[in-house]
Amino acid sequence: MATAPHIQIAQQLEQGKKPLPHLPETVVTIRQIIANPSHHQNDIIQLLEQDPVLVDQLMKLADSPLFHQAASPVDLRGAIQRLGEYAVSNFVLTYTIKKLFPSDSKLAKRFMAIYWQRSVALSAISAIMAKHIPQLSTDEAMLASLLQDAGSMLLIINLAKEPNLLANEKKVKQMCRSVNNRLTSLLLNHWHMPVTYIEAVKHRVNWQYAPQQYDLTCHCILARHLWLTHKPKPVKLIAIEELPAYQLSPIVQHQLPEQTHLMNFIYQDACEMTEMLGGKVNFYPQKRATKKTRPSSRPSFFQTIKKHFQGKGK
């Protein structure tokens, strides 16, 4: 029996028979600079100034809903000081990761756009929630959620190299679901990402994940549940209140006002964050359920008229 094409591609990637994308040079260099205990911040500034578009994005980020500072940073140095050097390297990867999955195929680009928009929405929701949780880093929460579907994007650019493998949208999505965790974990190990990111991928749709205390995996699960249940065609899942991740969330325990849905609590900032990351808002606030009114026993105007003429005809 022939091996399914997506399984064959996954095996070839794991065996090194197909190339894996490398991290952007800017990200690698920043990491190397930061790893040097005697480094100077000017080294990071000089590196980033080679890419004015990236500098502009970092300036906007430092003035974004994640920080809500009274004054905007006056220059790149001020932005780096506000964000933190380690966070800057994560944010640079956030802005450049899309370029790691190039393809000339129109179909591949269409699927990539779908997964990229999802990734941006997840990362924005995750980052804004993390803003309210001191024990979580906003940049790590953002990046961990952004990377969760990277395996699907890797599969798509490889499927595009074979004719007709992207012709059926339903099958493509099934193939992506089948090997996403496997390929995303492969990529994250290749990029030397933290183990916590890989754990978050492993449990990304494990709604019953229940550690002793709230962690990054809980956070990514909660962000995904919020997006899935508040997109234009919401997915029916277990109620958010039943998620152990929700019950453990410091936001829910200490900050969420009574009778307020978590999505409503973060919605405006998450929208702004999504747009700032170059995405389109594809999630919506929780709609309040309207109370069904009891039918009135009093006849309507039309029922009265009908009864009147029926009586005349007798």
N, C-alpha and C positions, 0 to 999 in steps of 0.2 A: 504493500500500500504506500503510495507516494506521500511524502511529508508535506503538510500544508505550507504554502509559501511564507506566511508570517512566522511560522515555527522555524522554518529553514533559515530565514533571515536572522532571527534571534540567535540561532545556533552559530551562524557564521560570524555575527558580531561578537559573541562570547568567545569564540575560538580565535579571534583576531584575523579572520579571513576577509572581513570588511572593516574599513576604518571607522573609528569613533571620532567625533568632533572634539577639538581641543579648546580649552578655555581661551578667551580673547587675550592677546598679548598684554594689553593694559591691565587686566585683572591679575595676571601672573606676576607682572612687574611690581604692582602695588603690594601684592602679598609678600614678595621678596624683600621689598623696602621695609615693610612693617616688621618682618621677621628679624631684621637687623636691629639689635638693641641700641645701637649708636646712630640710628638714622635721624635725619632732620626732615621736618615737615616740608621744607622747601623742595625736597626731592619729589614728593607726591604732587605738589603744586606745579612744578615744571613738567611733570609727566602728563597731568590732566590738561594743562593749558595747550597741549598739542591738539586737543579735540574740543574746539569751542562749543559744539553742540552738546557734548557731554557736560561741559562746565555749566552751560545754561540749565540743563536738567538738574544738576546737583544744587544749583542756586534756588531753583523752584522748589526742590524737595525740602531744602532747609527752611523754606518759608511756607511749607504745606501744612495740612491739618494734623500731621504727625507731631508737630512741635508747637504750633500756635504761640509763637513768641511775639512780644509786643512790637519789636522792630525787625525788619528784614536784615539779613547779613549784608554787609557793605561790599564784601569781596569773597573770592574763593577761599581764602584763609579762614575768614569768619564762618563760612559754610562748613568747612572741614572741622573746625573746632566745635560747632554745634552738633554735627552728625557723629563725629568720632572717626578716627582713621580706619578701624576695622569695619565699621558700618559703611564707610565710603567704598571699600573694596566690594562689599556685598551689593551695594546699590549700583555700582558700575556694572557688575555682572547682570543685575536685573535689567538694566537698560540695553545691554549688548547681546543678551542670550538669543534673541530672535534671529540674529545674523548667523548663528551656528547651524541653522537648518535651511540652507539655500536649495532651491530647486527651480528648474525652468518649466516644469509641468504646470499647466493651468489648473488641473484637478488637484495636484499636490498643494498648490498655493491656496486653493479654496479650503481644503481640509485644514491646512496649517492655520489659516485665519480663524477658523472655528475654534481650534484648540488654543490658539494664542489668546483670543478674546476671553475664553474661559479661564486661562491661567492668570491673566491680568485682573479679572474680577475677583478670583480667589485670593490673589496676593493683596489686593486693595482691602478687601474685607478683613483678611487676616492681620494686616498691618494696623488698621484702625482699631480693631479689638485689642491688639497687643499694646496700643497706646495707653489703655486703661489698666494694664496688668504689669506692675513694676518688675516682677520676676522674669518677664519675657522681654527679649530684645526685639524691637520693632523691625529692624532690618533682617534678622534671622527668621522671624515669623513671615515676613513678606517673601523672602527668597525661598523658604521651605515650601510655601504654598505655590509659588510661581513654577517651581521645578517638578511638581507632582505629576504632570502629564508630559514631561520631556520625552519619556520613552515612546509615547504615541507619535510625537513629532519626528523622532528618529526613525520609527518604522515607516511613516508616510514617505519620507524622502527616499527610502530604500525601495518601497513598493513602486514608487514613480519610475524607477529604472526598468521595470518590467511592463510590457504592454497589457492593458486592460485590468490590472490588479486594483486600480482605483475607480473602476467604472460603476461599481455598486456601493452606494453610500452606506447602506445597512451593513453590508459585509465588512466594509472598511472599519466601521465603528466597532463591530464585533471582534475583529482582529486586533484592534488597538486595545480593547478591554482585556483581551486574552493575554497579551504580553507586556502591557504597559509597566506593571510593577517590576517585572523582570528586567526590562530594558532601562527603566529609570534608575534602578539600583545599580545596574552596570555602569551607567553614565556617572552617577554620583561617586561611585568608587574610583572611576577613572579620573575624576576631577578632584579627588581627595576631599570630598565634602564631609562634614561631621556625621557621625553615626546616627545622631538624632534625626537628621534629615531622612536617612534611609529607613529608619523605624517609622517615620511619619508616612512614607510612601507605602510601606508594607501594610499599614492599618488604615489606609486612606478612606475606605468605605466600610470599615469595621465599626458599625454603629454601637456595638456593645463593648467596645474597648474601655476597660475600667481599671486604670492604675490606682495606686494608693493616693496620689496627688496629681493635680493638674500639670500637664507637661506640653511640650511642643506638638506631640502627636494628637492629644486632645484638642489643641487649638486648631490644627489643620482640619480635623474631622468636623469640628463645629463650623468652620468657615465653609467647608464643602456642603454641609447640610443646609446652611443658610442660603447658599447660592442655588442649589438644586431645587429647593422648595419655594424660591422667590423669583425664578426666571420666567419668561413669557409662557412657556409650557412647563409648569412645575412638575417635578417627579414626586409621586406619592411615596413617602417614607414614614417611618415611625415618628410620632410627635417629638418635637425637639425637647420637650420637658422630660422625656423618657431616656434621653441620651445621658450616660454617665458623664460624658465630657461636659454637657450643659450643667449638670448638677454639681460638678466640681469647679466650674468656672468662677474665678474671683469676681468677675463682672456681675454675674447672676447673684452671687452670694452677698455682695457688698454695695453694688452701684446701680443695678437695674431697678428703676422705679416700679412700684407695684402696678400691675395691669399693663405694663409696657412690654411689647415684643422686642427681643434683642435686635432684630433687623431694623426696627424703627429707631432704636437707640443709637445705632451707628450709621444710619442710612446716608445722611447728608455728607458726612465726612468721607464715607466710602465711595460715594459718587464722585466727589471732587478728586479723590485719590486715583480712581480708575481713569478718569480723563487725563490726569496729569501724567499717568504712565503710558498714555497713548492708546487707551482702550475705549470702548463704547460701553455705556452703562447698560447691562443686560440683566439687571435684577431690580426688584421693586419692593416697596415697603409692605409690611403686613397689612392686609385689609381687615378692618373690623367687621366682624360678622353682624349683619343686621338682624334684629329681632323680627321674627315672623308674626305679623298681626293676626289675631284670631278673626275668622270670617264673621261679618256682622249678621245678626239674625234679622235685621231690618232690610226689607226688599229695596233693591236699587231703583232708580228712576225708570230705567228701561223695563225692569220687571213689572213695575206698577202699570206702565202704559200697556204692556203686552197683556196683562191680566184684565185690564179695562176693556180692551177690544175683544178679547176672548169671551168676556161676559156678555157683550153686546151681540155676539154672533150666536149665542144660544137661544 
